[in-house]
Amino acid sequence: MISSAQQQLTPITIITGGSEGIGKALALEFAQGGFDLLLLARNQHRLETTASEISATHDVKVLTFKCDLTTQDSGRKIVTFLELNQHYCQHLINNAGTGLAGTFAKQDEGEIQQLVDLNMRALTDLSRHFLPDMLERGNGGILNIASMAGLLPGPYQAAYYASKAYVISLTKALSWEVWGTGVQISVLVPGPVKTKFHARMRARSELYIKFGAGISTQRAARMGYSGFRCGKCLIIPGILSQLGAVALKIIPHVLLMPFMAWFLKARIPHKPKSGDRF
Ligand SMILES: NC(=O)c1ccc[n+]([C@@H]2O[C@H](COP(=O)([O-])OP(=O)(O)OC[C@H]3O[C@@H](n4cnc5c(N)ncnc54)[C@H](OP(=O)(O)O)[C@@H]3O)[C@@H](O)[C@H]2O)c1
């Protein structure tokens, strides 16, 4: 039963990492669909620029909240912000994610922990927090952003590939659990997308960077949004990625591993940790 206090709240779509890249493109799709937005990211300036761009072209409310999702108390802060602004989470778009290139044994331990916290812990905590209310209301849903990387092991990006496998597995299982409740849970599984993501993980000399063209953020987001709204659980944008996903089911991983290692290995060794995000 929804209490009268809960009935006063108005719905909002939360997009983690909504300030740029795929998250920004998804924000534009949800705005186009008429949904009010709450965009989350660490850089306040980029958040505000994106919010102004969306508000200028769409008749929706766009709120921003600066937060680092790798910190343990970020979930509580988001919930407090929602309560103060009299909103409830109608859609949760778990988009923020980070990658890490290089040999696992030589990677910075803190950076691995941040990847685990952002790609898996924050996504899990936010989903666990907002899902019960969605189920009680019998509508809304969660769209997780995974990657084709989650469909196989990735030597030289081991933790990133493993984190996306977790996201795909979790989403498929939850989608089964909520079947028939009116709540939708989907996962978007893109191949390469043209954003600054790969440069940020300091992948520059790898063959996949040289040969992987990548689709636009708009295309990935449009397919993610329409698949989610149509009730699809697994959304793979683009015919090439769809064919790739079929091939990955047929070809044994033991045969794929040498190819993936060749494709993902840096030709020039990675420099140790740098502060190139800002
Ligand atoms: N690009 C690709 O080729 C590709 C392919 C498949 C899947 N994906 C997945 O798609 C998602 C989005 O990727 P993208 O390419 O759009 O990345 P991006 O361009 O690097 O954007 C990442 C977004 O996440 C935010 N973010 C990063 N760390 C954060 C943190 N600790 N707390 C809160 N927000 C944080 C960033 O803003 P701030 O830096 O201001 O925090 C930014 O808004 C990721 O999950 C990625 O794994 C990407």
The ligand as a Tripos MOL2 file, in Angstrom:
@<TRIPOS>MOLECULE
LIG
   48    52     1     0     0
SMALL
NO_CHARGES

@<TRIPOS>ATOM
      1 N1         32.0560    3.9630  -24.4850 N.am      1 LIG1
      2 C1         31.9810    2.6830  -24.7600 C.2       1 LIG1
      3 O1         32.6230    2.1950  -25.7380 O.2       1 LIG1
      4 C2         31.1010    1.7710  -23.9340 C.ar      1 LIG1
      5 C3         30.7690    0.5300  -24.4930 C.ar      1 LIG1
      6 C4         29.9640   -0.3240  -23.7590 C.ar      1 LIG1
      7 C5         29.5130    0.0480  -22.5050 C.ar      1 LIG1
      8 N2         29.8700    1.2540  -21.9790 N.ar      1 LIG1
      9 C6         29.3590    1.5760  -20.6360 C.3       1 LIG1
     10 O2         28.4850    2.6960  -20.7390 O.3       1 LIG1
     11 C7         28.5300    3.4530  -19.5290 C.3       1 LIG1
     12 C8         28.7980    4.9120  -19.8580 C.3       1 LIG1
     13 O3         30.0080    4.9790  -20.5790 O.3       1 LIG1
     14 P1         30.4510    6.2780  -21.4040 P.3       1 LIG1
     15 O4         31.2630    5.7960  -22.5410 O.co2     1 LIG1
     16 O5         29.2990    7.1510  -21.6380 O.co2     1 LIG1
     17 O6         31.4430    6.9280  -20.3210 O.3       1 LIG1
     18 P2         31.9450    8.4380  -20.1380 P.3       1 LIG1
     19 O7         31.7760    9.2140  -21.3900 O.co2     1 LIG1
     20 O8         33.2930    8.3310  -19.5090 O.co2     1 LIG1
     21 O9         30.8940    9.0340  -19.0530 O.3       1 LIG1
     22 C9         30.8780    8.5070  -17.7680 C.3       1 LIG1
     23 C10        29.8450    9.2420  -16.9210 C.3       1 LIG1
     24 O10        29.8620    8.6720  -15.6090 O.3       1 LIG1
     25 C11        30.1780    9.7040  -14.6510 C.3       1 LIG1
     26 N3         31.0030    9.1170  -13.5800 N.ar      1 LIG1
     27 C12        32.2090    8.5210  -13.7040 C.ar      1 LIG1
     28 N4         32.6600    8.1320  -12.5060 N.ar      1 LIG1
     29 C13        31.6990    8.4840  -11.6000 C.ar      1 LIG1
     30 C14        31.5840    8.3750  -10.1880 C.ar      1 LIG1
     31 N5         32.5690    7.8320   -9.4340 N.pl3     1 LIG1
     32 N6         30.4710    8.8450   -9.5820 N.ar      1 LIG1
     33 C15        29.4690    9.4130  -10.3090 C.ar      1 LIG1
     34 N7         29.5260    9.5560  -11.6460 N.ar      1 LIG1
     35 C16        30.6300    9.0970  -12.2860 C.ar      1 LIG1
     36 C17        30.9440   10.7660  -15.4690 C.3       1 LIG1
     37 O11        30.8670   12.0730  -14.9000 O.3       1 LIG1
     38 P3         31.9990   12.6170  -13.8540 P.3       1 LIG1
     39 O12        33.3230   12.2640  -14.4360 O.co2     1 LIG1
     40 O13        31.7270   14.0820  -13.7680 O.co2     1 LIG1
     41 O14        31.7320   11.9250  -12.5730 O.co2     1 LIG1
     42 C18        30.1520   10.7270  -16.7810 C.3       1 LIG1
     43 O15        28.9480   11.4460  -16.6320 O.3       1 LIG1
     44 C19        29.6020    2.8050  -18.6580 C.3       1 LIG1
     45 O16        28.9810    1.9620  -17.7150 O.3       1 LIG1
     46 C20        30.4280    1.9730  -19.6400 C.3       1 LIG1
     47 O17        30.9930    0.8460  -19.0290 O.3       1 LIG1
     48 C21        30.6520    2.1320  -22.6680 C.ar      1 LIG1
@<TRIPOS>BOND
     1     1     2 1
     2     2     3 2
     3     2     4 1
     4     4     5 ar
     5     4    48 ar
     6     5     6 ar
     7     6     7 ar
     8     7     8 ar
     9     8     9 1
    10     8    48 ar
    11     9    10 1
    12     9    46 1
    13    10    11 1
    14    11    12 1
    15    11    44 1
    16    12    13 1
    17    13    14 1
    18    14    15 2
    19    14    16 1
    20    14    17 1
    21    17    18 1
    22    18    19 2
    23    18    20 1
    24    18    21 1
    25    21    22 1
    26    22    23 1
    27    23    24 1
    28    23    42 1
    29    24    25 1
    30    25    26 1
    31    25    36 1
    32    26    27 ar
    33    26    35 ar
    34    27    28 ar
    35    28    29 ar
    36    29    30 ar
    37    29    35 ar
    38    30    31 1
    39    30    32 ar
    40    32    33 ar
    41    33    34 ar
    42    34    35 ar
    43    36    37 1
    44    36    42 1
    45    37    38 1
    46    38    39 2
    47    38    40 1
    48    38    41 1
    49    42    43 1
    50    44    45 1
    51    44    46 1
    52    46    47 1
@<TRIPOS>SUBSTRUCTURE
     1 LIG1         1 GROUP 0 **** ****
